[in-house]
């Protein structure tokens, strides 16, 4: 009977996190958690007998905190979708923490993340249009090939709102605007690759596609000291299988977007904010440019995400498997 209650509690916890798993995988994961809890008991066997009751309480509570990791997958519509770390109770560290508290105190869990077995790198070369829908983050993607006059205001807004974005630089722009690019870097933002001369990649052969991406990658390293870029955003979202494979050969994954602000058409800023409020969700990649519409909408866009309990950030943050704490929706 106790085992059934624990399994039911775990399923309830899964529902709270918005999981869509069947009972079978959750039950299997609970069994794994119980095994790990038993291992924690063996590790702590040398502790005095007064800890045994506390240890049993912690072991019994472990399934309530268990959430299985989610593997990366290739989706028919969204293409490559990254995985998301699971979580479990660290029995030994929880016991060490609880020993310092009064007897009968509520469980003070110490959790640890469990990485998925399948990650993005295991999927092969596929485009990416979104992050994992269980991760309550959204990436701000700012493609830069023009619009210098609007960048200072956008950088100031990002600083005031304590948000880091990913800026995708056109290489020819970067060559001419190194000082401005450095100012973006000084703001702690992520710097990535947007080809060299804003071409239609589909119209280029493999060698020219390689040159476009590699030239900008070299400039990112030479001018800005970027050594660990992972992303390539094809200009205008135009790509083919050759583009994706060529970027992969250069160590980059091809990223597109979930929500396009279409700010280059100069819509009213309020309409951009309304679109984000309506269409953006956990794992969204949001495309914008340094335009007057995007600059004026940026603060409201960030507030709209946070009002939905979604934290804005970089592409790397959003596409990583690392968990994020719940975001308290703004009023």
Secondary structure, DSSP 8 states (H G I E B T S, - for coil): -HHHHHHHHHHHHHHHTT----HHHHHHHHHHHHHHHHHHHHHTTTS-GGGHHHHHHHHHHGGGG-B--B--EEETTTEEE--B-EEEE-HHHHHHHHTTS-TT------EEEE--SS-GGGS-S--EEE--TTS-EEEEEEEESS-HHHHHHHHHHHHHTT---EEEE-HHHHHH-HHHHHHHHHTT-EEEE--SS---GGGS-HHHHHHHHHHHHHHHHHHH------EE--GGG---HHHHHHHHHTT-EEB--SEE--GGG---HHHHHHHHHHH--TTBEEEEES-HHHHHHHHHHHHHHHHTT-EEE-HHHHHSS----------
